[in-house]
Amino acid sequence: MKSNKIIFLSILICSFDQLTKFIAITITPARYTPILPGLIRLNLVKNKGAAFSIFSSFPFLLSIISLFVALVLILWIYSRSSFNYYNALGLIFLLGGTLGNGLDRWRLGYVVDFIQLIPINFPIFNVADISINIALIYLLLDTLTRKRI
């Protein structure tokens, strides 16, 4: 897959993330709004930290890190002529998620999280977080399936 296509698809994922956050903010009048009763509900939170709210005392530092990671990813993507399937998908989802949460950090000073799994005690998350986790799966698949010489 070519670099421009990876960047374009990453921007689509970032845009979808931002759209879902806007919708969540707009339609969540109460603290909890059921989506799939007994399974998923909207629970709007402002997360100033990273994964599992770590480093929540350093939101500006996290903003700098997210910008740096996004720029490094973009430069690395453009430095190569093409990517294999799993690697490309991993980079698409990683950059899309990084940009989505990074935009929140720069615009708002926190990340908008809103998806809560009810049956288990799991952190509240968003589409960008899902995207980053999908990226890790694809990058792991790329590593496991790449032929070694």
C-alpha positions, 0 to 999 in steps of 0.5 A, spaced: 500 500 500 502 506 498 503 512 503 498 517 500 493 511 501 495 510 508 495 517 510 488 518 507 485 512 511 488 514 517 485 521 516 478 518 515 479 514 522 481 520 525 475 524 522 470 518 524 473 518 531 472 526 532 465 525 529 463 520 534 466 524 540 461 530 537 455 526 537 457 523 544 457 530 547 451 532 543 446 526 545 449 525 552 444 529 557 445 525 563 451 521 566 449 514 563 445 513 556 444 506 554 446 504 547 446 496 548 442 495 555 446 491 560 452 491 555 454 498 553 452 505 555 455 512 554 458 515 560 462 521 558 468 523 561 474 528 560 481 524 560 487 528 562 491 522 562 493 516 557 491 509 557 488 507 564 489 515 566 496 514 567 500 521 567 493 525 568 497 530 572 501 532 565 496 533 560 501 538 556 506 533 556 501 528 553 499 533 548 507 534 546 508 526 545 502 525 541 504 530 536 511 528 536 508 520 535 504 523 529 509 527 526 514 521 526 509 516 524 507 521 518 515 522 516 516 514 517 510 513 512 512 517 507 520 515 507 518 508 505 515 507 498 510 501 500 508 497 505 505 490 506 498 488 508 498 488 515 503 493 516 499 498 512 493 496 516 497 497 523 499 504 521 493 506 518 489 505 525 495 507 529 496 514 526 488 515 525 487 513 533 493 517 535 491 523 531 484 523 534 486 523 541 491 528 539 486 533 536 482 532 543 489 534 547 490 540 543 483 542 542 480 541 549 486 539 554 483 532 555 481 526 551 473 525 550 472 518 552 465 515 552 464 508 551 463 504 557 462 496 558 457 495 563 458 487 565 466 488 566 470 493 570 474 496 564 476 503 563 471 508 559 474 509 552 473 512 545 474 510 537 481 512 537 483 507 543 479 502 539 483 504 533 490 504 537 488 497 539 486 494 532 493 497 530 497 493 535 493 487 533 495 488 525 502 490 527 503 483 531 500 479 525 505 483 521 511 481 525 508 474 526 507 472 518 513 476 516 518 471 512 524 471 516 531 469 512 
